[in-house]
Amino acid sequence: MEPEKRVVGVKQSRKAIRDGRVRRVFLASDADPALTEPIAAECAAAGIPVETGRTMVQLGRACGIAVGASVVAELIF
């Protein structure tokens, strides 16, 4: 995923969702549900598709970061 077309993390993803800038959200299957469930609910309310088939490590690698990522939002451009 290209860096300028995504945001990583709960806070940045939540802000992008609220701003209407998100095309799709990836939630790590092994992330804490206390973090991911509110994001999933916001996506459902906004009609944003959610994918959950990857782990935190896989999402982190896909974004080119050295740590895991619980939430990644693909932005609309």
All heavy atoms as TSV, in Angstrom:
chain	resi	resn	atom	element	x	y	z
A	1	MET	N	N	0.836	-1.175	0.000
A	1	MET	CA	C	0.000	0.000	0.000
A	1	MET	C	C	0.885	1.243	0.000
A	1	MET	O	O	1.822	1.324	0.766
A	1	MET	CB	C	-0.867	-0.024	1.251
A	1	MET	CG	C	-2.248	0.454	1.033
A	1	MET	SD	S	-3.246	0.391	2.526
A	1	MET	CE	C	-3.555	-1.347	2.653
A	2	GLU	N	N	0.579	2.207	-0.835
A	2	GLU	CA	C	1.378	3.410	-0.924
A	2	GLU	C	C	1.147	4.297	0.296
A	2	GLU	O	O	0.007	4.492	0.717
A	2	GLU	CB	C	1.028	4.171	-2.194
A	2	GLU	CG	C	1.363	3.404	-3.464
A	2	GLU	CD	C	0.953	4.164	-4.701
A	2	GLU	OE1	O	1.194	5.377	-4.748
A	2	GLU	OE2	O	0.382	3.531	-5.590
A	3	PRO	N	N	2.235	4.861	0.876
A	3	PRO	CA	C	2.115	5.641	2.111
A	3	PRO	C	C	1.144	6.809	2.027
A	3	PRO	O	O	0.428	7.092	2.985
A	3	PRO	CB	C	3.534	6.150	2.355
A	3	PRO	CG	C	4.415	5.275	1.577
A	3	PRO	CD	C	3.609	4.746	0.429
A	4	GLU	N	N	1.098	7.502	0.899
A	4	GLU	CA	C	0.221	8.671	0.806
A	4	GLU	C	C	-1.240	8.291	0.619
A	4	GLU	O	O	-2.107	9.150	0.634
A	4	GLU	CB	C	0.680	9.604	-0.319
A	4	GLU	CG	C	0.556	9.021	-1.707
A	4	GLU	CD	C	1.738	8.177	-2.149
A	4	GLU	OE1	O	2.683	7.971	-1.381
A	4	GLU	OE2	O	1.706	7.702	-3.294
A	5	LYS	N	N	-1.522	7.005	0.456
A	5	LYS	CA	C	-2.899	6.575	0.234
A	5	LYS	C	C	-3.475	5.805	1.412
A	5	LYS	O	O	-4.456	5.109	1.275
A	5	LYS	CB	C	-2.972	5.723	-1.028
A	5	LYS	CG	C	-2.655	6.507	-2.270
A	5	LYS	CD	C	-2.936	5.716	-3.500
A	5	LYS	CE	C	-2.656	6.560	-4.729
A	5	LYS	NZ	N	-2.942	5.850	-5.941
A	6	ARG	N	N	-2.847	5.931	2.584
A	6	ARG	CA	C	-3.341	5.215	3.759
A	6	ARG	C	C	-2.923	5.932	5.035
A	6	ARG	O	O	-2.022	6.751	5.031
A	6	ARG	CB	C	-2.803	3.801	3.771
A	6	ARG	CG	C	-1.281	3.795	3.785
A	6	ARG	CD	C	-0.708	2.672	4.563
A	6	ARG	NE	N	0.694	2.526	4.291
A	6	ARG	CZ	C	1.648	3.212	4.909
A	6	ARG	NH1	N	1.347	4.100	5.810
A	6	ARG	NH2	N	2.921	3.011	4.613
A	7	VAL	N	N	-3.641	5.610	6.094
A	7	VAL	CA	C	-3.246	6.028	7.432
A	7	VAL	C	C	-3.203	4.781	8.296
A	7	VAL	O	O	-3.949	3.822	8.081
A	7	VAL	CB	C	-4.190	7.089	8.041
A	7	VAL	CG1	C	-4.074	8.409	7.309
A	7	VAL	CG2	C	-5.622	6.626	8.059
A	8	VAL	N	N	-2.296	4.798	9.267
A	8	VAL	CA	C	-2.092	3.641	10.137
A	8	VAL	C	C	-2.401	4.049	11.569
A	8	VAL	O	O	-1.968	5.101	12.024
A	8	VAL	CB	C	-0.632	3.140	10.031
A	8	VAL	CG1	C	-0.415	1.949	10.951
A	8	VAL	CG2	C	-0.285	2.785	8.605
A	9	GLY	N	N	-3.139	3.195	12.252
A	9	GLY	CA	C	-3.419	3.426	13.660
A	9	GLY	C	C	-4.866	3.809	13.906
A	9	GLY	O	O	-5.577	4.275	13.013
A	10	VAL	N	N	-5.269	3.605	15.150
A	10	VAL	CA	C	-6.662	3.835	15.538
A	10	VAL	C	C	-7.042	5.306	15.434
A	10	VAL	O	O	-8.055	5.655	14.824
A	10	VAL	CB	C	-6.909	3.301	16.968
A	10	VAL	CG1	C	-8.295	3.671	17.447
A	10	VAL	CG2	C	-6.717	1.794	17.011
A	11	LYS	N	N	-6.237	6.193	16.023
A	11	LYS	CA	C	-6.594	7.616	16.053
A	11	LYS	C	C	-6.648	8.225	14.658
A	11	LYS	O	O	-7.602	8.923	14.313
A	11	LYS	CB	C	-5.606	8.390	16.925
A	11	LYS	CG	C	-5.750	8.102	18.395
A	11	LYS	CD	C	-4.760	8.910	19.201
A	11	LYS	CE	C	-4.831	8.552	20.667
A	11	LYS	NZ	N	-3.853	9.312	21.447
A	12	GLN	N	N	-5.619	7.961	13.847
A	12	GLN	CA	C	-5.599	8.534	12.497
A	12	GLN	C	C	-6.708	7.957	11.637
A	12	GLN	O	O	-7.337	8.678	10.853
A	12	GLN	CB	C	-4.242	8.290	11.839
A	12	GLN	CG	C	-3.137	9.107	12.438
A	12	GLN	CD	C	-1.827	8.904	11.698
A	12	GLN	OE1	O	-1.718	8.068	10.799
A	12	GLN	NE2	N	-0.823	9.666	12.071
A	13	SER	N	N	-6.969	6.667	11.783
A	13	SER	CA	C	-8.034	6.032	11.003
A	13	SER	C	C	-9.393	6.581	11.397
A	13	SER	O	O	-10.228	6.888	10.534
A	13	SER	CB	C	-8.000	4.517	11.188
A	13	SER	OG	O	-6.804	3.982	10.692
A	14	ARG	N	N	-9.617	6.729	12.694
A	14	ARG	CA	C	-10.905	7.259	13.171
A	14	ARG	C	C	-11.142	8.672	12.634
A	14	ARG	O	O	-12.235	9.004	12.180
A	14	ARG	CB	C	-10.935	7.240	14.701
A	14	ARG	CG	C	-12.251	7.778	15.254
A	14	ARG	CD	C	-12.338	7.566	16.725
A	14	ARG	NE	N	-12.820	6.197	16.907
A	14	ARG	CZ	C	-12.553	5.452	17.963
A	14	ARG	NH1	N	-11.803	5.910	18.920
A	14	ARG	NH2	N	-13.042	4.246	18.054
A	15	LYS	N	N	-10.105	9.509	12.655
A	15	LYS	CA	C	-10.231	10.872	12.146
A	15	LYS	C	C	-10.548	10.856	10.649
A	15	LYS	O	O	-11.422	11.594	10.187
A	15	LYS	CB	C	-8.939	11.656	12.396
A	15	LYS	CG	C	-9.010	13.102	11.949
A	15	LYS	CD	C	-7.749	13.840	12.319
A	15	LYS	CE	C	-7.731	15.288	11.937
A	15	LYS	NZ	N	-8.638	15.814	11.017
A	16	ALA	N	N	-9.864	10.012	9.892
A	16	ALA	CA	C	-10.110	9.926	8.444
A	16	ALA	C	C	-11.526	9.429	8.156
A	16	ALA	O	O	-12.178	9.905	7.217
A	16	ALA	CB	C	-9.074	9.020	7.794
A	17	ILE	N	N	-12.021	8.473	8.953
A	17	ILE	CA	C	-13.391	7.969	8.783
A	17	ILE	C	C	-14.386	9.103	9.018
A	17	ILE	O	O	-15.302	9.316	8.230
A	17	ILE	CB	C	-13.664	6.787	9.739
A	17	ILE	CG1	C	-12.845	5.565	9.317
A	17	ILE	CG2	C	-15.158	6.456	9.773
A	17	ILE	CD1	C	-12.777	4.472	10.367
A	18	ARG	N	N	-14.186	9.843	10.093
A	18	ARG	CA	C	-15.092	10.953	10.414
A	18	ARG	C	C	-15.049	12.056	9.366
A	18	ARG	O	O	-16.047	12.734	9.132
A	18	ARG	CB	C	-14.750	11.514	11.790
A	18	ARG	CG	C	-15.122	10.571	12.897
A	18	ARG	CD	C	-14.808	11.131	14.257
A	18	ARG	NE	N	-15.137	10.145	15.276
A	18	ARG	CZ	C	-14.595	10.105	16.470
A	18	ARG	NH1	N	-13.699	11.004	16.821
A	18	ARG	NH2	N	-14.943	9.185	17.331
A	19	ASP	N	N	-13.886	12.234	8.728
A	19	ASP	CA	C	-13.737	13.256	7.689
A	19	ASP	C	C	-14.248	12.788	6.328
A	19	ASP	O	O	-14.239	13.550	5.365
A	19	ASP	CB	C	-12.266	13.667	7.547
A	19	ASP	CG	C	-11.755	14.429	8.764
A	19	ASP	OD1	O	-12.576	14.887	9.581
A	19	ASP	OD2	O	-10.513	14.569	8.896
A	20	GLY	N	N	-14.650	11.504	6.229
A	20	GLY	CA	C	-15.170	10.973	4.981
A	20	GLY	C	C	-14.105	10.730	3.927
A	20	GLY	O	O	-14.383	10.800	2.735
A	21	ARG	N	N	-12.875	10.442	4.362
A	21	ARG	CA	C	-11.764	10.272	3.421
A	21	ARG	C	C	-11.360	8.817	3.223
A	21	ARG	O	O	-10.349	8.534	2.605
A	21	ARG	CB	C	-10.530	11.038	3.916
A	21	ARG	CG	C	-10.758	12.522	4.063
A	21	ARG	CD	C	-9.500	13.269	4.487
A	21	ARG	NE	N	-9.027	12.806	5.784
A	21	ARG	CZ	C	-7.758	12.473	6.046
A	21	ARG	NH1	N	-6.840	12.519	5.113
A	21	ARG	NH2	N	-7.411	12.083	7.255
A	22	VAL	N	N	-12.138	7.858	3.731
A	22	VAL	CA	C	-11.724	6.457	3.734
A	22	VAL	C	C	-12.514	5.639	2.710
A	22	VAL	O	O	-13.733	5.728	2.637
A	22	VAL	CB	C	-11.891	5.848	5.145
A	22	VAL	CG1	C	-11.585	4.373	5.145
A	22	VAL	CG2	C	-10.997	6.579	6.127
A	23	ARG	N	N	-11.782	4.843	1.958
A	23	ARG	CA	C	-12.380	3.936	0.976
A	23	ARG	C	C	-12.634	2.559	1.580
A	23	ARG	O	O	-13.639	1.920	1.329
A	23	ARG	CB	C	-11.437	3.791	-0.209
A	23	ARG	CG	C	-11.874	2.799	-1.251
A	23	ARG	CD	C	-10.824	2.655	-2.324
A	23	ARG	NE	N	-10.267	3.971	-2.585
A	23	ARG	CZ	C	-10.020	4.469	-3.779
A	23	ARG	NH1	N	-10.250	3.741	-4.834
A	23	ARG	NH2	N	-9.515	5.666	-3.925
A	24	ARG	N	N	-11.665	2.078	2.401
A	24	ARG	CA	C	-11.745	0.731	2.977
A	24	ARG	C	C	-10.867	0.702	4.222
A	24	ARG	O	O	-9.869	1.396	4.306
A	24	ARG	CB	C	-11.241	-0.262	1.939
A	24	ARG	CG	C	-11.146	-1.676	2.402
A	24	ARG	CD	C	-10.771	-2.613	1.276
A	24	ARG	NE	N	-9.689	-2.082	0.448
A	24	ARG	CZ	C	-9.103	-2.743	-0.530
A	24	ARG	NH1	N	-9.508	-3.945	-0.840
A	24	ARG	NH2	N	-8.135	-2.210	-1.223
A	25	VAL	N	N	-11.244	-0.144	5.180
A	25	VAL	CA	C	-10.485	-0.283	6.430
A	25	VAL	C	C	-10.068	-1.731	6.616
A	25	VAL	O	O	-10.846	-2.657	6.343
A	25	VAL	CB	C	-11.324	0.188	7.640
A	25	VAL	CG1	C	-10.668	-0.173	8.956
A	25	VAL	CG2	C	-11.556	1.693	7.572
A	26	PHE	N	N	-8.835	-1.913	7.061
A	26	PHE	CA	C	-8.305	-3.231	7.381
A	26	PHE	C	C	-8.148	-3.308	8.897
A	26	PHE	O	O	-7.477	-2.457	9.489
A	26	PHE	CB	C	-6.936	-3.440	6.723
A	26	PHE	CG	C	-6.982	-3.388	5.232
A	26	PHE	CD1	C	-6.821	-2.184	4.566
A	26	PHE	CD2	C	-7.196	-4.542	4.495
A	26	PHE	CE1	C	-6.861	-2.126	3.182
A	26	PHE	CE2	C	-7.237	-4.488	3.107
A	26	PHE	CZ	C	-7.072	-3.287	2.458
A	27	LEU	N	N	-8.770	-4.310	9.515
A	27	LEU	CA	C	-8.651	-4.535	10.952
A	27	LEU	C	C	-7.895	-5.830	11.168
A	27	LEU	O	O	-8.234	-6.858	10.580
A	27	LEU	CB	C	-10.033	-4.634	11.606
A	27	LEU	CG	C	-10.939	-3.413	11.478
A	27	LEU	CD1	C	-12.290	-3.704	12.116
A	27	LEU	CD2	C	-10.303	-2.191	12.121
A	28	ALA	N	N	-6.890	-5.793	12.028
A	28	ALA	CA	C	-6.110	-6.995	12.310
A	28	ALA	C	C	-6.970	-7.995	13.073
A	28	ALA	O	O	-7.661	-7.638	14.030
A	28	ALA	CB	C	-4.866	-6.639	13.117
A	29	SER	N	N	-6.908	-9.236	12.653
A	29	SER	CA	C	-7.724	-10.279	13.274
A	29	SER	C	C	-7.274	-10.596	14.690
A	29	SER	O	O	-8.067	-11.103	15.487
A	29	SER	CB	C	-7.689	-11.546	12.416
A	29	SER	OG	O	-6.358	-11.986	12.252
A	30	ASP	N	N	-6.010	-10.284	15.024
A	30	ASP	CA	C	-5.497	-10.582	16.357
A	30	ASP	C	C	-5.370	-9.338	17.242
A	30	ASP	O	O	-4.780	-9.384	18.310
A	30	ASP	CB	C	-4.146	-11.300	16.263
A	30	ASP	CG	C	-3.084	-10.503	15.532
A	30	ASP	OD1	O	-3.440	-9.542	14.816
A	30	ASP	OD2	O	-1.894	-10.846	15.656
A	31	ALA	N	N	-5.952	-8.234	16.817
A	31	ALA	CA	C	-5.908	-7.000	17.604
A	31	ALA	C	C	-6.946	-7.054	18.718
A	31	ALA	O	O	-7.920	-7.813	18.660
A	31	ALA	CB	C	-6.165	-5.796	16.714
A	32	ASP	N	N	-6.764	-6.208	19.714
A	32	ASP	CA	C	-7.679	-6.116	20.847
A	32	ASP	C	C	-9.050	-5.634	20.358
A	32	ASP	O	O	-9.151	-4.550	19.767
A	32	ASP	CB	C	-7.110	-5.132	21.871
A	32	ASP	CG	C	-7.951	-5.004	23.124
A	32	ASP	OD1	O	-9.041	-5.613	23.204
A	32	ASP	OD2	O	-7.509	-4.296	24.050
A	33	PRO	N	N	-10.098	-6.416	20.580
A	33	PRO	CA	C	-11.440	-6.001	20.136
A	33	PRO	C	C	-11.890	-4.665	20.724
A	33	PRO	O	O	-12.698	-3.968	20.110
A	33	PRO	CB	C	-12.352	-7.134	20.618
A	33	PRO	CG	C	-11.448	-8.309	20.777
A	33	PRO	CD	C	-10.112	-7.750	21.167
A	34	ALA	N	N	-11.360	-4.293	21.876
A	34	ALA	CA	C	-11.713	-3.004	22.461
A	34	ALA	C	C	-11.253	-1.852	21.555
A	34	ALA	O	O	-11.837	-0.769	21.579
A	34	ALA	CB	C	-11.096	-2.853	23.849
A	35	LEU	N	N	-10.223	-2.096	20.746
A	35	LEU	CA	C	-9.739	-1.094	19.796
A	35	LEU	C	C	-10.455	-1.185	18.453
A	35	LEU	O	O	-10.789	-0.165	17.856
A	35	LEU	CB	C	-8.230	-1.272	19.554
A	35	LEU	CG	C	-7.303	-1.041	20.728
A	35	LEU	CD1	C	-5.880	-1.391	20.341
A	35	LEU	CD2	C	-7.387	0.406	21.181
A	36	THR	N	N	-10.681	-2.406	17.997
A	36	THR	CA	C	-11.203	-2.582	16.641
A	36	THR	C	C	-12.724	-2.512	16.527
A	36	THR	O	O	-13.235	-2.076	15.497
A	36	THR	CB	C	-10.709	-3.915	16.043
A	36	THR	OG1	O	-11.139	-4.994	16.871
A	36	THR	CG2	C	-9.198	-3.926	15.906
A	37	GLU	N	N	-13.440	-2.912	17.555
A	37	GLU	CA	C	-14.907	-2.919	17.466
A	37	GLU	C	C	-15.509	-1.524	17.264
A	37	GLU	O	O	-16.420	-1.365	16.451
A	37	GLU	CB	C	-15.518	-3.636	18.664
A	37	GLU	CG	C	-15.331	-5.141	18.574
A	37	GLU	CD	C	-15.855	-5.901	19.778
A	37	GLU	OE1	O	-16.385	-5.267	20.726
A	37	GLU	OE2	O	-15.738	-7.136	19.771
A	38	PRO	N	N	-15.023	-0.489	17.976
A	38	PRO	CA	C	-15.574	0.848	17.703
A	38	PRO	C	C	-15.289	1.325	16.277
A	38	PRO	O	O	-16.139	1.966	15.649
A	38	PRO	CB	C	-14.866	1.740	18.724
A	38	PRO	CG	C	-14.437	0.823	19.810
A	38	PRO	CD	C	-14.137	-0.481	19.142
A	39	ILE	N	N	-14.130	0.981	15.741
A	39	ILE	CA	C	-13.801	1.347	14.363
A	39	ILE	C	C	-14.740	0.616	13.399
A	39	ILE	O	O	-15.272	1.205	12.462
A	39	ILE	CB	C	-12.333	0.999	14.034
A	39	ILE	CG1	C	-11.370	1.800	14.910
A	39	ILE	CG2	C	-12.040	1.198	12.547
A	39	ILE	CD1	C	-11.256	3.251	14.568
A	40	ALA	N	N	-14.960	-0.679	13.655
A	40	ALA	CA	C	-15.869	-1.459	12.804
A	40	ALA	C	C	-17.279	-0.864	12.838
A	40	ALA	O	O	-17.957	-0.795	11.805
A	40	ALA	CB	C	-15.884	-2.919	13.247
A	41	ALA	N	N	-17.718	-0.411	14.009
A	41	ALA	CA	C	-19.050	0.188	14.134
A	41	ALA	C	C	-19.136	1.502	13.358
A	41	ALA	O	O	-20.142	1.766	12.681
A	41	ALA	CB	C	-19.382	0.422	15.601
A	42	GLU	N	N	-18.095	2.321	13.428
A	42	GLU	CA	C	-18.080	3.578	12.674
A	42	GLU	C	C	-18.105	3.304	11.170
A	42	GLU	O	O	-18.769	4.008	10.419
A	42	GLU	CB	C	-16.855	4.411	13.030
A	42	GLU	CG	C	-16.949	5.061	14.396
A	42	GLU	CD	C	-15.788	5.996	14.679
A	42	GLU	OE1	O	-15.382	6.750	13.774
A	42	GLU	OE2	O	-15.292	5.969	15.807
A	43	CYS	N	N	-17.360	2.285	10.748
A	43	CYS	CA	C	-17.346	1.914	9.328
A	43	CYS	C	C	-18.721	1.444	8.877
A	43	CYS	O	O	-19.183	1.815	7.790
A	43	CYS	CB	C	-16.303	0.830	9.074
A	43	CYS	SG	S	-14.608	1.423	9.190
A	44	ALA	N	N	-19.372	0.637	9.694
A	44	ALA	CA	C	-20.707	0.144	9.349
A	44	ALA	C	C	-21.684	1.309	9.202
A	44	ALA	O	O	-22.483	1.345	8.262
A	44	ALA	CB	C	-21.190	-0.838	10.408
A	45	ALA	N	N	-21.599	2.262	10.109
A	45	ALA	CA	C	-22.488	3.418	10.058
A	45	ALA	C	C	-22.222	4.285	8.828
A	45	ALA	O	O	-23.143	4.885	8.271
A	45	ALA	CB	C	-22.335	4.249	11.327
A	46	ALA	N	N	-20.962	4.322	8.389
A	46	ALA	CA	C	-20.585	5.156	7.247
A	46	ALA	C	C	-20.615	4.391	5.923
A	46	ALA	O	O	-20.361	4.967	4.871
A	46	ALA	CB	C	-19.188	5.734	7.472
A	47	GLY	N	N	-20.898	3.088	5.977
A	47	GLY	CA	C	-20.939	2.284	4.758
A	47	GLY	C	C	-19.572	1.990	4.169
A	47	GLY	O	O	-19.431	1.806	2.968
A	48	ILE	N	N	-18.561	1.930	5.024
A	48	ILE	CA	C	-17.190	1.664	4.587
A	48	ILE	C	C	-16.902	0.178	4.744
A	48	ILE	O	O	-17.097	-0.380	5.822
A	48	ILE	CB	C	-16.189	2.486	5.424
A	48	ILE	CG1	C	-16.449	3.977	5.233
A	48	ILE	CG2	C	-14.749	2.129	5.054
A	48	ILE	CD1	C	-15.704	4.869	6.211
A	49	PRO	N	N	-16.419	-0.482	3.679
A	49	PRO	CA	C	-16.099	-1.916	3.787
A	49	PRO	C	C	-14.923	-2.162	4.733
A	49	PRO	O	O	-13.989	-1.370	4.795
A	49	PRO	CB	C	-15.739	-2.332	2.366
A	49	PRO	CG	C	-15.763	-1.122	1.533
A	49	PRO	CD	C	-16.204	0.041	2.345
A	50	VAL	N	N	-15.008	-3.278	5.460
A	50	VAL	CA	C	-13.970	-3.660	6.422
A	50	VAL	C	C	-13.445	-5.042	6.055
A	50	VAL	O	O	-14.224	-5.950	5.798
A	50	VAL	CB	C	-14.542	-3.680	7.860
A	50	VAL	CG1	C	-13.517	-4.197	8.847
A	50	VAL	CG2	C	-15.032	-2.305	8.266
A	51	GLU	N	N	-12.126	-5.190	6.071
A	51	GLU	CA	C	-11.478	-6.484	5.848
A	51	GLU	C	C	-10.751	-6.879	7.128
A	51	GLU	O	O	-10.088	-6.053	7.738
A	51	GLU	CB	C	-10.495	-6.413	4.681
A	51	GLU	CG	C	-11.191	-6.206	3.356
A	51	GLU	CD	C	-10.251	-6.361	2.180
A	51	GLU	OE1	O	-9.221	-7.055	2.305
A	51	GLU	OE2	O	-10.558	-5.771	1.140
A	52	THR	N	N	-10.858	-8.176	7.492
A	52	THR	CA	C	-10.288	-8.621	8.765
A	52	THR	C	C	-9.382	-9.838	8.650
A	52	THR	O	O	-9.023	-10.419	9.661
A	52	THR	CB	C	-11.411	-8.964	9.761
A	52	THR	OG1	O	-12.238	-9.973	9.181
A	52	THR	CG2	C	-12.236	-7.747	10.122
A	53	GLY	N	N	-8.953	-10.214	7.490
A	53	GLY	CA	C	-8.219	-11.466	7.322
A	53	GLY	C	C	-6.734	-11.437	7.595
A	53	GLY	O	O	-6.068	-12.440	7.407
A	54	ARG	N	N	-6.175	-10.319	8.040
A	54	ARG	CA	C	-4.734	-10.227	8.249
A	54	ARG	C	C	-4.407	-10.006	9.718
A	54	ARG	O	O	-5.206	-9.472	10.467
A	54	ARG	CB	C	-4.159	-9.085	7.416
A	54	ARG	CG	C	-4.309	-9.310	5.930
A	54	ARG	CD	C	-3.831	-8.107	5.134
A	54	ARG	NE	N	-3.941	-8.336	3.708
A	54	ARG	CZ	C	-5.006	-8.035	2.990
A	54	ARG	NH1	N	-6.057	-7.506	3.556
A	54	ARG	NH2	N	-5.030	-8.280	1.699
A	55	THR	N	N	-3.173	-10.396	10.108
A	55	THR	CA	C	-2.715	-10.179	11.479
A	55	THR	C	C	-2.076	-8.799	11.596
A	55	THR	O	O	-1.816	-8.131	10.587
A	55	THR	CB	C	-1.679	-11.241	11.889
A	55	THR	OG1	O	-0.507	-11.062	11.083
A	55	THR	CG2	C	-2.232	-12.651	11.742
A	56	MET	N	N	-1.779	-8.402	12.825
A	56	MET	CA	C	-1.129	-7.123	13.054
A	56	MET	C	C	0.231	-7.064	12.361
A	56	MET	O	O	0.591	-6.048	11.762
A	56	MET	CB	C	-0.978	-6.866	14.561
A	56	MET	CG	C	-2.284	-6.602	15.260
A	56	MET	SD	S	-2.109	-6.358	17.049
A	56	MET	CE	C	-1.171	-4.847	17.100
A	57	VAL	N	N	0.979	-8.150	12.432
A	57	VAL	CA	C	2.301	-8.198	11.786
A	57	VAL	C	C	2.154	-8.046	10.279
A	57	VAL	O	O	2.894	-7.282	9.640
A	57	VAL	CB	C	3.043	-9.508	12.151
A	57	VAL	CG1	C	4.295	-9.672	11.319
A	57	VAL	CG2	C	3.371	-9.533	13.632
A	58	GLN	N	N	1.202	-8.738	9.692
A	58	GLN	CA	C	0.989	-8.650	8.246
A	58	GLN	C	C	0.591	-7.232	7.818
A	58	GLN	O	O	1.075	-6.721	6.812
A	58	GLN	CB	C	-0.072	-9.652	7.794
A	58	GLN	CG	C	0.378	-11.090	7.871
A	58	GLN	CD	C	-0.754	-12.077	7.635
A	58	GLN	OE1	O	-1.902	-11.829	8.008
A	58	GLN	NE2	N	-0.434	-13.201	7.011
A	59	LEU	N	N	-0.285	-6.596	8.577
A	59	LEU	CA	C	-0.681	-5.228	8.251
A	59	LEU	C	C	0.500	-4.273	8.383
A	59	LEU	O	O	0.690	-3.390	7.547
A	59	LEU	CB	C	-1.834	-4.762	9.142
A	59	LEU	CG	C	-3.215	-5.306	8.815
A	59	LEU	CD1	C	-4.238	-4.778	9.813
A	59	LEU	CD2	C	-3.630	-4.941	7.405
A	60	GLY	N	N	1.286	-4.451	9.441
A	60	GLY	CA	C	2.467	-3.604	9.628
A	60	GLY	C	C	3.437	-3.745	8.469
A	60	GLY	O	O	3.937	-2.749	7.931
A	61	ARG	N	N	3.710	-4.967	8.068
A	61	ARG	CA	C	4.623	-5.208	6.935
A	61	ARG	C	C	4.070	-4.603	5.642
A	61	ARG	O	O	4.808	-4.016	4.859
A	61	ARG	CB	C	4.844	-6.699	6.739
A	61	ARG	CG	C	5.783	-7.297	7.742
A	61	ARG	CD	C	6.040	-8.752	7.424
A	61	ARG	NE	N	6.782	-9.376	8.514
A	61	ARG	CZ	C	6.686	-10.639	8.844
A	61	ARG	NH1	N	5.879	-11.453	8.177
A	61	ARG	NH2	N	7.389	-11.122	9.842
A	62	ALA	N	N	2.777	-4.767	5.420
A	62	ALA	CA	C	2.167	-4.227	4.206
A	62	ALA	C	C	2.286	-2.703	4.151
A	62	ALA	O	O	2.352	-2.119	3.067
A	62	ALA	CB	C	0.693	-4.630	4.128
A	63	CYS	N	N	2.360	-2.082	5.316
A	63	CYS	CA	C	2.477	-0.624	5.386
A	63	CYS	C	C	3.923	-0.163	5.485
A	63	CYS	O	O	4.196	1.034	5.548
A	63	CYS	CB	C	1.688	-0.096	6.578
A	63	CYS	SG	S	-0.077	-0.350	6.382
A	64	GLY	N	N	4.842	-1.111	5.554
A	64	GLY	CA	C	6.257	-0.763	5.609
A	64	GLY	C	C	6.723	-0.250	6.953
A	64	GLY	O	O	7.673	0.529	7.020
A	65	ILE	N	N	6.049	-0.687	8.020
A	65	ILE	CA	C	6.490	-0.280	9.356
A	65	ILE	C	C	7.019	-1.493	10.113
A	65	ILE	O	O	6.674	-2.632	9.792
A	65	ILE	CB	C	5.361	0.422	10.153
A	65	ILE	CG1	C	4.146	-0.492	10.331
A	65	ILE	CG2	C	4.952	1.719	9.456
A	65	ILE	CD1	C	3.062	0.097	11.207
A	66	ALA	N	N	7.872	-1.232	11.097
A	66	ALA	CA	C	8.557	-2.310	11.812
A	66	ALA	C	C	7.727	-2.914	12.934
A	66	ALA	O	O	8.153	-3.883	13.555
A	66	ALA	CB	C	9.875	-1.786	12.373
A	67	VAL	N	N	6.575	-2.366	13.206
A	67	VAL	CA	C	5.715	-2.883	14.273
A	67	VAL	C	C	4.372	-3.289	13.678
A	67	VAL	O	O	4.054	-2.963	12.539
A	67	VAL	CB	C	5.499	-1.827	15.383
A	67	VAL	CG1	C	6.812	-1.516	16.085
A	67	VAL	CG2	C	4.901	-0.557	14.829
A	68	GLY	N	N	3.584	-3.969	14.465
A	68	GLY	CA	C	2.264	-4.376	14.009
A	68	GLY	C	C	1.300	-3.201	13.954
A	68	GLY	O	O	1.504	-2.181	14.597
A	69	ALA	N	N	0.258	-3.361	13.170
A	69	ALA	CA	C	-0.775	-2.333	13.042
A	69	ALA	C	C	-2.134	-2.981	13.265
A	69	ALA	O	O	-2.449	-3.985	12.634
A	69	ALA	CB	C	-0.720	-1.692	11.665
A	70	SER	N	N	-2.924	-2.407	14.142
A	70	SER	CA	C	-4.241	-2.970	14.403
A	70	SER	C	C	-5.279	-2.455	13.413
A	70	SER	O	O	-6.233	-3.152	13.083
A	70	SER	CB	C	-4.683	-2.679	15.833
A	70	SER	OG	O	-4.657	-1.295	16.087
A	71	VAL	N	N	-5.085	-1.223	12.923
A	71	VAL	CA	C	-6.028	-0.609	11.992
A	71	VAL	C	C	-5.260	0.121	10.894
A	71	VAL	O	O	-4.322	0.863	11.181
A	71	VAL	CB	C	-6.951	0.418	12.710
A	71	VAL	CG1	C	-7.927	1.031	11.732
A	71	VAL	CG2	C	-7.680	-0.222	13.866
A	72	VAL	N	N	-5.682	-0.101	9.657
A	72	VAL	CA	C	-5.143	0.637	8.511
A	72	VAL	C	C	-6.330	1.080	7.672
A	72	VAL	O	O	-7.222	0.285	7.380
A	72	VAL	CB	C	-4.193	-0.244	7.656
A	72	VAL	CG1	C	-3.712	0.530	6.441
A	72	VAL	CG2	C	-3.022	-0.735	8.475
A	73	ALA	N	N	-6.335	2.351	7.320
A	73	ALA	CA	C	-7.424	2.884	6.486
A	73	ALA	C	C	-6.870	3.304	5.133
A	73	ALA	O	O	-5.919	4.081	5.065
A	73	ALA	CB	C	-8.082	4.070	7.179
A	74	GLU	N	N	-7.462	2.776	4.069
A	74	GLU	CA	C	-7.100	3.174	2.706
A	74	GLU	C	C	-7.903	4.417	2.371
A	74	GLU	O	O	-9.133	4.429	2.479
A	74	GLU	CB	C	-7.448	2.044	1.747
A	74	GLU	CG	C	-7.090	2.312	0.321
A	74	GLU	CD	C	-7.482	1.170	-0.602
A	74	GLU	OE1	O	-7.846	0.081	-0.116
A	74	GLU	OE2	O	-7.425	1.381	-1.811
A	75	LEU	N	N	-7.208	5.451	1.943
A	75	LEU	CA	C	-7.849	6.745	1.705
A	75	LEU	C	C	-8.374	6.880	0.279
A	75	LEU	O	O	-7.880	6.240	-0.645
A	75	LEU	CB	C	-6.862	7.877	1.991
A	75	LEU	CG	C	-6.308	7.912	3.417
A	75	LEU	CD1	C	-5.307	9.045	3.535
A	75	LEU	CD2	C	-7.412	8.070	4.447
A	76	ILE	N	N	-9.332	7.763	0.116
A	76	ILE	CA	C	-9.898	8.103	-1.190
A	76	ILE	C	C	-9.051	9.219	-1.782
A	76	ILE	O	O	-8.784	10.211	-1.134
A	76	ILE	CB	C	-11.351	8.591	-1.042
A	76	ILE	CG1	C	-12.227	7.512	-0.457
A	76	ILE	CG2	C	-11.900	9.105	-2.376
A	76	ILE	CD1	C	-13.603	7.976	-0.056
A	77	PHE	N	N	-8.655	9.041	-3.022
A	77	PHE	CA	C	-7.919	10.101	-3.729
A	77	PHE	C	C	-8.496	10.328	-5.085
A	77	PHE	O	O	-8.987	9.525	-5.743
A	77	PHE	CB	C	-6.424	9.754	-3.862
A	77	PHE	CG	C	-5.648	10.148	-2.648
A	77	PHE	CD1	C	-5.416	9.241	-1.639
A	77	PHE	CD2	C	-5.153	11.434	-2.521
A	77	PHE	CE1	C	-4.687	9.588	-0.528
A	77	PHE	CE2	C	-4.421	11.782	-1.420
A	77	PHE	CZ	C	-4.191	10.869	-0.409
